[in-house]
Amino acid sequence: MRNKLTDLNNHLFAEIERLGDEDLKGESLAAEIVRAHAVSEIASRIIANGDLLLKAKIAGTEKLGGDVEVPRLLG
């Protein structure tokens, strides 16, 4: 299974929808808030990882010249 950033966006928007459910109250709401926090933390790490990979690729391309193909960092 290959996840993409569009999948992450879908998960984040689904979480927003769950949090916006006005019927969610009490313990169920508290549990969903905990879940939302966990999803947010994981999403932040995924985004930071992608940012690091992009910066590494840009740095490698600039150092080697624009016509050099940089090897794929993660498969």
Rosetta constraint file for C-alpha pairs under 8 A:
AtomPair CA 3 CA 7 HARMONIC 6.13 0.50
AtomPair CA 3 CA 8 HARMONIC 7.75 0.50
AtomPair CA 4 CA 8 HARMONIC 6.72 0.50
AtomPair CA 5 CA 9 HARMONIC 6.25 0.50
AtomPair CA 6 CA 10 HARMONIC 6.23 0.50
AtomPair CA 7 CA 11 HARMONIC 6.28 0.50
AtomPair CA 8 CA 12 HARMONIC 6.19 0.50
AtomPair CA 8 CA 43 HARMONIC 7.06 0.50
AtomPair CA 9 CA 13 HARMONIC 6.14 0.50
AtomPair CA 10 CA 14 HARMONIC 6.05 0.50
AtomPair CA 11 CA 15 HARMONIC 6.21 0.50
AtomPair CA 12 CA 16 HARMONIC 6.35 0.50
AtomPair CA 12 CA 39 HARMONIC 7.49 0.50
AtomPair CA 12 CA 40 HARMONIC 7.72 0.50
AtomPair CA 13 CA 17 HARMONIC 6.26 0.50
AtomPair CA 14 CA 18 HARMONIC 6.29 0.50
AtomPair CA 15 CA 19 HARMONIC 6.17 0.50
AtomPair CA 15 CA 36 HARMONIC 6.34 0.50
AtomPair CA 16 CA 20 HARMONIC 6.11 0.50
AtomPair CA 17 CA 21 HARMONIC 6.47 0.50
AtomPair CA 18 CA 32 HARMONIC 7.58 0.50
AtomPair CA 19 CA 24 HARMONIC 7.68 0.50
AtomPair CA 19 CA 29 HARMONIC 7.51 0.50
AtomPair CA 19 CA 32 HARMONIC 6.81 0.50
AtomPair CA 19 CA 33 HARMONIC 7.25 0.50
AtomPair CA 19 CA 36 HARMONIC 7.94 0.50
AtomPair CA 24 CA 28 HARMONIC 6.11 0.50
AtomPair CA 24 CA 29 HARMONIC 5.23 0.50
AtomPair CA 25 CA 29 HARMONIC 4.78 0.50
AtomPair CA 25 CA 30 HARMONIC 7.68 0.50
AtomPair CA 26 CA 30 HARMONIC 6.27 0.50
AtomPair CA 27 CA 31 HARMONIC 6.01 0.50
AtomPair CA 28 CA 32 HARMONIC 6.18 0.50
AtomPair CA 29 CA 33 HARMONIC 6.17 0.50
AtomPair CA 30 CA 34 HARMONIC 6.38 0.50
AtomPair CA 31 CA 35 HARMONIC 6.20 0.50
AtomPair CA 32 CA 36 HARMONIC 5.97 0.50
AtomPair CA 33 CA 37 HARMONIC 6.19 0.50
AtomPair CA 34 CA 38 HARMONIC 6.37 0.50
AtomPair CA 35 CA 39 HARMONIC 6.18 0.50
AtomPair CA 36 CA 40 HARMONIC 6.02 0.50
AtomPair CA 37 CA 41 HARMONIC 6.20 0.50
AtomPair CA 38 CA 42 HARMONIC 6.28 0.50
AtomPair CA 39 CA 43 HARMONIC 6.02 0.50
AtomPair CA 40 CA 44 HARMONIC 6.08 0.50
AtomPair CA 41 CA 45 HARMONIC 6.44 0.50
AtomPair CA 42 CA 46 HARMONIC 6.26 0.50
AtomPair CA 43 CA 47 HARMONIC 6.12 0.50
AtomPair CA 44 CA 48 HARMONIC 6.06 0.50
AtomPair CA 45 CA 49 HARMONIC 6.03 0.50
AtomPair CA 46 CA 50 HARMONIC 6.23 0.50
AtomPair CA 47 CA 51 HARMONIC 6.10 0.50
AtomPair CA 48 CA 52 HARMONIC 6.18 0.50
AtomPair CA 49 CA 53 HARMONIC 6.26 0.50
AtomPair CA 50 CA 54 HARMONIC 6.13 0.50
AtomPair CA 51 CA 55 HARMONIC 6.15 0.50
AtomPair CA 52 CA 56 HARMONIC 6.13 0.50
AtomPair CA 53 CA 57 HARMONIC 6.16 0.50
AtomPair CA 53 CA 73 HARMONIC 7.25 0.50
AtomPair CA 54 CA 58 HARMONIC 6.13 0.50
AtomPair CA 55 CA 59 HARMONIC 5.98 0.50
AtomPair CA 56 CA 60 HARMONIC 6.02 0.50
AtomPair CA 57 CA 61 HARMONIC 6.09 0.50
AtomPair CA 57 CA 70 HARMONIC 6.76 0.50
AtomPair CA 58 CA 62 HARMONIC 6.09 0.50
AtomPair CA 59 CA 63 HARMONIC 6.07 0.50
AtomPair CA 60 CA 64 HARMONIC 6.03 0.50
AtomPair CA 60 CA 70 HARMONIC 6.71 0.50
AtomPair CA 61 CA 65 HARMONIC 5.52 0.50
AtomPair CA 61 CA 66 HARMONIC 5.52 0.50
AtomPair CA 61 CA 67 HARMONIC 7.91 0.50
AtomPair CA 61 CA 68 HARMONIC 6.65 0.50
AtomPair CA 61 CA 69 HARMONIC 7.39 0.50
AtomPair CA 61 CA 70 HARMONIC 6.50 0.50
AtomPair CA 62 CA 66 HARMONIC 6.21 0.50
AtomPair CA 64 CA 68 HARMONIC 6.22 0.50
